[in-house]
Amino acid sequence: MLRVLWILLLLPLVELGLTVFLYNRYGTPFAAWLAIGAIVGALLISRAKAGLRAALAPLQTGNVQMMGGSLWTLLASARAFFAGLLLLFPGVLSDVVALVILFLPGRVVNRMRGGVASSGPKAANDDVIDAEFHEVREPRRGIEDQR
């Protein structure tokens, strides 16, 4: 337990030292990378908040049965929100962790859902196609009409 506390205390110092080192080495391009990362982080947070609101809407209205498909939306939005927070913090380690959170677990979540590109829970009647049928008949042409 004490070891975890030391790691949590030293992590910001390592992050600060690495950021200062990389800024001294690369200068303005590194500062631009940090600024772009902060902008992308703010955009991720704003989009994730909208996704969280949409995923939690069934709970606010009392439709808990509608929550099944929204659970994956909730998890994806929470991942994007946390990654956005990490991108807002200036530093290389937090940016790397944010990118790992954004890109690698997506495959794992899709495997957990049971498909590669599934977009939500399947409906109970997936094998039924609801449509209307209308037959169009063309008038038959006689031999004299073909000339």
C-alpha positions in Angstrom: 0.0 0.0 0.0 2.8 2.4 0.8 4.5 1.5 -2.5 1.4 2.5 -4.4 1.3 5.8 -2.5 5.0 6.5 -3.4 4.3 5.7 -7.1 1.3 8.1 -7.1 3.4 10.8 -5.5 6.4 10.4 -7.8 4.3 10.1 -11.0 3.6 13.9 -11.3 7.3 14.6 -10.7 8.4 12.2 -13.4 5.8 13.7 -15.7 7.0 17.2 -15.0 10.6 16.3 -15.5 9.9 14.5 -18.8 7.9 17.4 -20.0 10.6 19.9 -19.2 13.3 17.7 -20.8 11.3 17.3 -24.0 10.5 21.0 -24.2 14.2 21.9 -23.8 15.0 19.3 -26.5 12.3 20.0 -29.1 11.0 23.5 -28.2 8.0 24.9 -30.0 6.8 21.8 -31.8 6.5 20.0 -28.4 4.6 23.0 -27.0 2.3 22.9 -30.0 1.7 19.2 -29.4 0.7 19.9 -25.8 -1.6 22.7 -26.9 -3.2 20.5 -29.6 -3.6 17.7 -27.1 -5.4 20.1 -24.7 -7.8 21.2 -27.4 -8.5 17.6 -28.4 -9.0 16.7 -24.8 -11.5 19.5 -24.4 -13.4 18.4 -27.5 -13.4 14.8 -26.2 -14.8 15.9 -22.9 -17.6 17.9 -24.5 -18.6 15.0 -26.8 -18.3 12.5 -24.0 -20.6 14.6 -21.8 -23.3 14.5 -24.6 -22.9 10.7 -24.8 -23.2 10.3 -21.1 -26.4 12.4 -21.1 -27.8 10.2 -23.9 -26.8 7.0 -22.1 -28.2 8.1 -18.8 -31.5 9.4 -20.3 -33.4 6.1 -19.7 -32.6 6.3 -16.0 -33.9 9.8 -15.7 -37.2 8.8 -17.4 -37.5 5.6 -15.5 -37.1 3.3 -18.5 -34.5 0.9 -17.0 -35.3 -1.7 -19.7 -34.0 0.7 -22.4 -30.6 0.8 -20.5 -29.3 -2.4 -22.1 -27.8 -0.8 -25.3 -26.9 2.3 -23.5 -24.5 0.5 -21.2 -21.9 0.3 -24.0 -22.5 3.9 -24.9 -22.0 4.8 -21.2 -18.7 2.9 -21.1 -17.5 4.4 -24.3 -18.4 7.9 -23.2 -16.7 7.3 -19.8 -13.5 6.1 -21.6 -13.6 9.2 -23.9 -14.2 11.5 -20.9 -11.3 10.1 -18.9 -9.0 10.2 -21.9 -10.0 13.8 -22.5 -9.1 14.6 -18.9 -5.7 13.0 -19.4 -5.1 15.0 -22.6 -6.0 18.2 -20.8 -3.2 17.7 -18.4 0.1 18.8 -19.9 2.6 16.0 -20.0 3.8 13.1 -22.1 2.9 10.2 -19.9 -0.7 11.3 -19.5 -1.0 11.8 -23.3 0.3 8.3 -23.9 -2.0 6.8 -21.4 -4.9 8.8 -22.9 -4.1 7.4 -26.4 -3.9 3.9 -25.1 -7.3 4.3 -23.4 -8.8 5.7 -26.6 -7.4 3.2 -29.1 -6.5 -0.1 -27.6 -9.6 -1.1 -25.5 -12.0 -0.5 -28.4 -11.2 -4.0 -29.7 -11.6 -5.5 -26.3 -15.0 -3.9 -25.8 -16.2 -5.1 -29.3 -15.1 -8.6 -28.4 -17.0 -8.4 -25.1 -20.1 -7.2 -27.0 -20.0 -10.4 -29.1 -19.2 -8.9 -32.5 -16.7 -6.9 -34.4 -18.9 -4.1 -35.6 -22.1 -4.6 -33.6 -23.8 -1.4 -32.7 -26.0 -2.5 -29.8 -28.2 -5.2 -28.6 -30.0 -7.3 -31.2 -33.7 -7.0 -31.4 -35.9 -10.0 -30.6 -37.2 -10.2 -34.1 -34.0 -9.8 -36.1 -35.0 -12.5 -38.6 -38.3 -10.7 -39.6 -38.3 -8.0 -42.2 -41.3 -5.7 -42.1 -42.2 -4.5 -45.6 -45.0 -4.0 -48.0 -45.3 -5.9 -51.2 -46.8 -4.4 -54.3 -46.8 -6.4 -57.6 -46.5 -4.4 -60.8 -47.7 -6.1 -63.9 -46.8 -4.8 -67.3 -49.4 -5.2 -70.0 -48.8 -7.9 -72.5 -48.0 -6.8 -76.0 -49.4 -8.6 -79.0 -47.4 -9.5 -82.2 -48.6 -6.5 -84.0 -47.5 -4.1 -81.2 -43.9 -5.3 -81.5 -43.5 -4.1 -85.1 
